[in-house]
Amino acid sequence: MASQLERRQDRLRHAERMESLGRLAGGVAHDFNNLLTAIVGSADMALMDLTPDHPARADLTTILESASRSSTLTRQLLDFSRRSPLTTAPQPIEGVVRAAAALLGRVVPASVALEVHTSSRWLVRVDAGRIEQALLNLAVNARDAMPTGGTLRITLADVEVATEARSDSQPPPGRWVRLVVQDTGTGMPADVISRIFEPFFTTKDPGQGTGLGMAMVYGTVQYHLGHVQVDSTPGVGTTVTIWLPEASASDIPRLEVPSRVATPDGHVRVLVAEDQPEVRLLMQRMLTRAGYDVVVAEDGRVALSLAEAMGETLGLLVTDYDMPHVRGDIVATTIRANRPTLPVVLMSGFTSDGWPAGLVGAPHTVVIEKPFSTQSLLQAISAVQQAVPIGN
């Protein structure tokens, strides 16, 4: 009895530590994404001004490529901190797992035997891309743990966890899809397992890994309301078990951003609310250049005041989510109290309290994640313009 209580206390302490790390990682990613937005946007605009043979094009292209790789790192931090919005839909996860397994041939060498056994028929509400990436990260770790060869086994099954039959390692009672990734590699000691999901923690040599792969796995599973467990024995191998709940509610459709960029007809008045000065100035330049009449606000409170003064002349709101005084989603819903069809583009590096129900996925609303290019911003605006005609 005492050992069971100790295990529960250990899990609670681990959950609290991971939550603290998640808040730290999310805050770092938020600030870094604002910097990347200014870098990407400025380089993008400079590139558009250069002739095809200009010698500076190569340098600007390198800046954009480096920023893109940096964005991938912040994405992994956001995945870990569960601050990254996912596009989920109920679907048979068996197809997702088999699609990911088909790609593992590029990662797993011939010396490692890959076995895939799937027998799941239940629907799971997942972001297929994130699940595939999580499986890829697990496969890379398994490969590195088997330098002389071995077996990588992926199994998928539907499991109904009953209250009376539930073991200490299982999730709460209910219908779950269990995904197991097992290798016959070197294994890990207990002190490594206790830190395996911490961002930037790695046992690999310098330059061989970022230490974010398992953190991303943890964040993805948590975002899907699932559970993940790692069991390992040195010299025997490692088993990672992921539990994902069966889908129960109907999917809420998200407004997709079309690939076509609409050219503004006339001068639409746009209110841009952004508290970071460099990002605010950049967006003002981007939208002015695209033909919009731009008014800027440095925080949510100023944005509400300007919106009231602009009245019916306000044609579009582009707002950051996380701002001082008044959050961006509250700015949008407050203005929409009198103008329910006002088009809104909501920007975010991450959201501190989760995406607001009733705004994200609602008509006339598009979410754009930082960092973004000029093209991506105009695509987002095009989406709400096509959903709601904006007058001059």
CORLINBEL-V937252 format. One record per residue. N is the residue number from 1. RES is the residue in one letter. OMEGA is omega in degrees with one decimal (none if undefined). D_CENTER is the distance of its C-alpha to the mean C-alpha in whole Angstrom. Layout:
n->[N | N]
res->[RES | RES]
omega->[OMEGA | OMEGA]
d_center->[D_CENTER | D_CENTER]
This chain:
n->[1 | 2 | 3 | 4 | 5 | 6 | 7 | 8 | 9 | 10 | 11 | 12 | 13 | 14 | 15 | 16 | 17 | 18 | 19 | 20 | 21 | 22 | 23 | 24 | 25 | 26 | 27 | 28 | 29 | 30 | 31 | 32 | 33 | 34 | 35 | 36 | 37 | 38 | 39 | 40 | 41 | 42 | 43 | 44 | 45 | 46 | 47 | 48 | 49 | 50 | 51 | 52 | 53 | 54 | 55 | 56 | 57 | 58 | 59 | 60 | 61 | 62 | 63 | 64 | 65 | 66 | 67 | 68 | 69 | 70 | 71 | 72 | 73 | 74 | 75 | 76 | 77 | 78 | 79 | 80 | 81 | 82 | 83 | 84 | 85 | 86 | 87 | 88 | 89 | 90 | 91 | 92 | 93 | 94 | 95 | 96 | 97 | 98 | 99 | 100 | 101 | 102 | 103 | 104 | 105 | 106 | 107 | 108 | 109 | 110 | 111 | 112 | 113 | 114 | 115 | 116 | 117 | 118 | 119 | 120 | 121 | 122 | 123 | 124 | 125 | 126 | 127 | 128 | 129 | 130 | 131 | 132 | 133 | 134 | 135 | 136 | 137 | 138 | 139 | 140 | 141 | 142 | 143 | 144 | 145 | 146 | 147 | 148 | 149 | 150 | 151 | 152 | 153 | 154 | 155 | 156 | 157 | 158 | 159 | 160 | 161 | 162 | 163 | 164 | 165 | 166 | 167 | 168 | 169 | 170 | 171 | 172 | 173 | 174 | 175 | 176 | 177 | 178 | 179 | 180 | 181 | 182 | 183 | 184 | 185 | 186 | 187 | 188 | 189 | 190 | 191 | 192 | 193 | 194 | 195 | 196 | 197 | 198 | 199 | 200 | 201 | 202 | 203 | 204 | 205 | 206 | 207 | 208 | 209 | 210 | 211 | 212 | 213 | 214 | 215 | 216 | 217 | 218 | 219 | 220 | 221 | 222 | 223 | 224 | 225 | 226 | 227 | 228 | 229 | 230 | 231 | 232 | 233 | 234 | 235 | 236 | 237 | 238 | 239 | 240 | 241 | 242 | 243 | 244 | 245 | 246 | 247 | 248 | 249 | 250 | 251 | 252 | 253 | 254 | 255 | 256 | 257 | 258 | 259 | 260 | 261 | 262 | 263 | 264 | 265 | 266 | 267 | 268 | 269 | 270 | 271 | 272 | 273 | 274 | 275 | 276 | 277 | 278 | 279 | 280 | 281 | 282 | 283 | 284 | 285 | 286 | 287 | 288 | 289 | 290 | 291 | 292 | 293 | 294 | 295 | 296 | 297 | 298 | 299 | 300 | 301 | 302 | 303 | 304 | 305 | 306 | 307 | 308 | 309 | 310 | 311 | 312 | 313 | 314 | 315 | 316 | 317 | 318 | 319 | 320 | 321 | 322 | 323 | 324 | 325 | 326 | 327 | 328 | 329 | 330 | 331 | 332 | 333 | 334 | 335 | 336 | 337 | 338 | 339 | 340 | 341 | 342 | 343 | 344 | 345 | 346 | 347 | 348 | 349 | 350 | 351 | 352 | 353 | 354 | 355 | 356 | 357 | 358 | 359 | 360 | 361 | 362 | 363 | 364 | 365 | 366 | 367 | 368 | 369 | 370 | 371 | 372 | 373 | 374 | 375 | 376 | 377 | 378 | 379 | 380 | 381 | 382 | 383 | 384 | 385 | 386 | 387 | 388 | 389 | 390 | 391 | 392]
res->[M | A | S | Q | L | E | R | R | Q | D | R | L | R | H | A | E | R | M | E | S | L | G | R | L | A | G | G | V | A | H | D | F | N | N | L | L | T | A | I | V | G | S | A | D | M | A | L | M | D | L | T | P | D | H | P | A | R | A | D | L | T | T | I | L | E | S | A | S | R | S | S | T | L | T | R | Q | L | L | D | F | S | R | R | S | P | L | T | T | A | P | Q | P | I | E | G | V | V | R | A | A | A | A | L | L | G | R | V | V | P | A | S | V | A | L | E | V | H | T | S | S | R | W | L | V | R | V | D | A | G | R | I | E | Q | A | L | L | N | L | A | V | N | A | R | D | A | M | P | T | G | G | T | L | R | I | T | L | A | D | V | E | V | A | T | E | A | R | S | D | S | Q | P | P | P | G | R | W | V | R | L | V | V | Q | D | T | G | T | G | M | P | A | D | V | I | S | R | I | F | E | P | F | F | T | T | K | D | P | G | Q | G | T | G | L | G | M | A | M | V | Y | G | T | V | Q | Y | H | L | G | H | V | Q | V | D | S | T | P | G | V | G | T | T | V | T | I | W | L | P | E | A | S | A | S | D | I | P | R | L | E | V | P | S | R | V | A | T | P | D | G | H | V | R | V | L | V | A | E | D | Q | P | E | V | R | L | L | M | Q | R | M | L | T | R | A | G | Y | D | V | V | V | A | E | D | G | R | V | A | L | S | L | A | E | A | M | G | E | T | L | G | L | L | V | T | D | Y | D | M | P | H | V | R | G | D | I | V | A | T | T | I | R | A | N | R | P | T | L | P | V | V | L | M | S | G | F | T | S | D | G | W | P | A | G | L | V | G | A | P | H | T | V | V | I | E | K | P | F | S | T | Q | S | L | L | Q | A | I | S | A | V | Q | Q | A | V | P | I | G | N]
omega->[-179.7 | -178.7 | 178.5 | 177.8 | 179.0 | 178.3 | 178.5 | 177.9 | 177.2 | 179.0 | 178.5 | 178.3 | 178.9 | 179.7 | 179.5 | 178.6 | -179.9 | 178.2 | 177.6 | 177.4 | 179.1 | 178.3 | 178.4 | -178.7 | 179.9 | 178.4 | 177.3 | -179.3 | 179.3 | -179.2 | -178.6 | 178.9 | 175.5 | 177.8 | 179.7 | 178.5 | 178.0 | -179.4 | -178.2 | -177.6 | -179.6 | 178.8 | 180.0 | 179.6 | 178.8 | -179.6 | -179.7 | -178.4 | -174.4 | 174.3 | -177.0 | -177.4 | -177.6 | -176.8 | -178.3 | -178.1 | -178.8 | 179.6 | 179.9 | 177.4 | 177.0 | 177.4 | -179.0 | 178.9 | 178.3 | 178.0 | 178.2 | 177.6 | 177.1 | 177.6 | 177.2 | 177.4 | 178.7 | 175.5 | 178.9 | 175.9 | 179.0 | 176.0 | 179.7 | -175.8 | -179.7 | 178.1 | -176.9 | -177.2 | 178.6 | 174.2 | -173.9 | 176.6 | 177.0 | -179.2 | 175.2 | -176.2 | 179.0 | 178.5 | 178.9 | -178.6 | -179.7 | 177.3 | 178.2 | -179.7 | -179.8 | 179.8 | -174.0 | 176.3 | 177.9 | -175.1 | -174.4 | -179.9 | -178.2 | -179.5 | 178.9 | 177.9 | -179.6 | 178.1 | 179.6 | 179.6 | -178.8 | 176.7 | -178.0 | 176.3 | -177.9 | 176.3 | 176.3 | 179.5 | -172.5 | 164.9 | -172.0 | -178.5 | -178.6 | 177.5 | 177.7 | 179.9 | 178.3 | 178.2 | 177.9 | 178.8 | 178.5 | 179.2 | 178.2 | 178.3 | 179.2 | 178.0 | -178.3 | 179.7 | -179.6 | -175.5 | 179.6 | 178.6 | -178.2 | -178.5 | 173.0 | -175.1 | 177.8 | 179.6 | -178.0 | -178.0 | 174.2 | -176.9 | 173.9 | -177.4 | 178.8 | -177.8 | -174.5 | -176.6 | -173.6 | 176.4 | -176.7 | -176.5 | -176.8 | 177.7 | 178.4 | -179.9 | -180.0 | -179.4 | -174.0 | 168.9 | -175.7 | 178.7 | -176.7 | 175.1 | -172.2 | 176.1 | 178.9 | -174.3 | -172.5 | -179.6 | -176.7 | 174.1 | -175.4 | -177.8 | 175.8 | 179.8 | -177.6 | -178.5 | -169.0 | -176.4 | -178.6 | 179.1 | 178.4 | 173.4 | -179.7 | 175.0 | -178.2 | 178.1 | 177.9 | 179.6 | -178.0 | 179.9 | -178.9 | -175.2 | -178.9 | -175.8 | -179.7 | 174.6 | 178.2 | 177.6 | -179.5 | -178.7 | 179.4 | 179.9 | 179.4 | -179.8 | 177.8 | 178.9 | -178.5 | -179.9 | 178.4 | -178.5 | 178.5 | 174.4 | -176.8 | 176.2 | 179.3 | 179.5 | -177.8 | 179.6 | -176.2 | 176.2 | 175.8 | -179.0 | 179.8 | 177.5 | 178.5 | -177.0 | 175.1 | 179.1 | -179.5 | -178.0 | 176.3 | -175.6 | 175.0 | -176.0 | 175.5 | 178.6 | -178.6 | 178.5 | -179.1 | -177.5 | -177.5 | 177.0 | -179.4 | 175.6 | -177.3 | 174.6 | -178.4 | -177.6 | 177.4 | 178.8 | -176.7 | 173.6 | 178.8 | 178.2 | -176.6 | -174.2 | 178.4 | -172.9 | -176.5 | 178.1 | 180.0 | 179.1 | 179.4 | -178.6 | 176.0 | 177.8 | -179.7 | -172.9 | 175.8 | 178.7 | -179.9 | 174.8 | 179.9 | 172.9 | -167.4 | 171.2 | -175.3 | 176.8 | -175.2 | 174.5 | -175.4 | -178.9 | 177.3 | -179.8 | 178.8 | 178.8 | 179.7 | 179.6 | 178.3 | 179.3 | -178.4 | 177.3 | -176.6 | 179.2 | 178.0 | -176.5 | -175.5 | 175.6 | 173.3 | -172.4 | 171.4 | 179.8 | -171.7 | -177.2 | 176.6 | 173.3 | -179.1 | 179.4 | -176.4 | 179.7 | 177.8 | 174.1 | -177.9 | -177.8 | 177.9 | 179.1 | -177.7 | 175.8 | 177.7 | -179.2 | -171.2 | -178.3 | 178.9 | 177.6 | -177.4 | 168.9 | -177.2 | -179.5 | 175.6 | 168.5 | 170.2 | 177.3 | -174.6 | -176.5 | -178.2 | -178.5 | -173.4 | 176.0 | -179.9 | 177.0 | 177.7 | -177.1 | 179.7 | 176.1 | 175.3 | 179.9 | 174.6 | 176.0 | 175.7 | -176.1 | 174.1 | -4.1 | 179.5 | 178.7 | 175.1 | -179.6 | -178.9 | 179.0 | -179.8 | 175.0 | 178.9 | 178.0 | 178.2 | -178.6 | -179.2 | 175.5 | -179.6 | 178.1 | -178.9 | 175.7 | -179.7 | -179.3 | 179.6 | none]
d_center->[40 | 39 | 37 | 35 | 35 | 34 | 31 | 30 | 30 | 28 | 25 | 25 | 25 | 23 | 20 | 21 | 21 | 17 | 17 | 18 | 17 | 13 | 15 | 16 | 13 | 11 | 14 | 14 | 11 | 12 | 15 | 15 | 12 | 15 | 18 | 16 | 16 | 20 | 20 | 19 | 20 | 24 | 24 | 23 | 26 | 28 | 28 | 29 | 32 | 33 | 35 | 34 | 37 | 36 | 36 | 33 | 30 | 30 | 29 | 26 | 25 | 24 | 23 | 20 | 20 | 19 | 17 | 15 | 15 | 14 | 11 | 10 | 11 | 9 | 6 | 7 | 9 | 6 | 5 | 9 | 9 | 7 | 7 | 3 | 5 | 6 | 9 | 11 | 15 | 18 | 19 | 21 | 19 | 22 | 21 | 18 | 19 | 22 | 20 | 18 | 22 | 23 | 21 | 22 | 25 | 24 | 23 | 26 | 29 | 32 | 34 | 31 | 31 | 28 | 29 | 27 | 28 | 27 | 28 | 26 | 27 | 24 | 22 | 18 | 15 | 13 | 10 | 12 | 10 | 8 | 12 | 13 | 11 | 12 | 16 | 16 | 15 | 18 | 20 | 20 | 21 | 24 | 25 | 26 | 27 | 30 | 31 | 35 | 33 | 33 | 31 | 27 | 27 | 24 | 25 | 24 | 26 | 26 | 28 | 29 | 29 | 32 | 33 | 36 | 35 | 32 | 32 | 30 | 27 | 26 | 24 | 26 | 28 | 27 | 26 | 23 | 22 | 22 | 21 | 23 | 22 | 26 | 27 | 31 | 30 | 31 | 29 | 28 | 31 | 30 | 29 | 26 | 25 | 24 | 22 | 20 | 17 | 17 | 15 | 18 | 20 | 22 | 25 | 25 | 27 | 26 | 24 | 24 | 20 | 17 | 17 | 13 | 14 | 15 | 13 | 9 | 12 | 12 | 9 | 8 | 12 | 12 | 9 | 12 | 15 | 16 | 18 | 18 | 21 | 23 | 27 | 28 | 32 | 33 | 35 | 34 | 30 | 27 | 25 | 22 | 22 | 19 | 20 | 18 | 19 | 21 | 20 | 22 | 22 | 22 | 18 | 18 | 17 | 15 | 17 | 16 | 17 | 20 | 20 | 24 | 24 | 27 | 29 | 30 | 34 | 35 | 34 | 31 | 31 | 27 | 26 | 24 | 23 | 21 | 22 | 21 | 25 | 24 | 21 | 23 | 26 | 24 | 23 | 26 | 27 | 25 | 26 | 30 | 30 | 29 | 31 | 30 | 32 | 29 | 30 | 28 | 27 | 26 | 25 | 24 | 28 | 29 | 27 | 29 | 32 | 32 | 31 | 34 | 36 | 35 | 35 | 35 | 35 | 31 | 29 | 26 | 23 | 21 | 19 | 17 | 15 | 16 | 20 | 23 | 26 | 24 | 20 | 19 | 19 | 22 | 23 | 23 | 24 | 27 | 28 | 27 | 30 | 32 | 31 | 28 | 28 | 27 | 24 | 21 | 18 | 15 | 13 | 11 | 10 | 8 | 11 | 13 | 14 | 12 | 12 | 16 | 17 | 20 | 18 | 15 | 16 | 19 | 22 | 22 | 19 | 16 | 12 | 12 | 9 | 11 | 12 | 14 | 17 | 20 | 20 | 17 | 18 | 21 | 19 | 18 | 21 | 23 | 21 | 22 | 25 | 26 | 25 | 28 | 30 | 30 | 34 | 35]
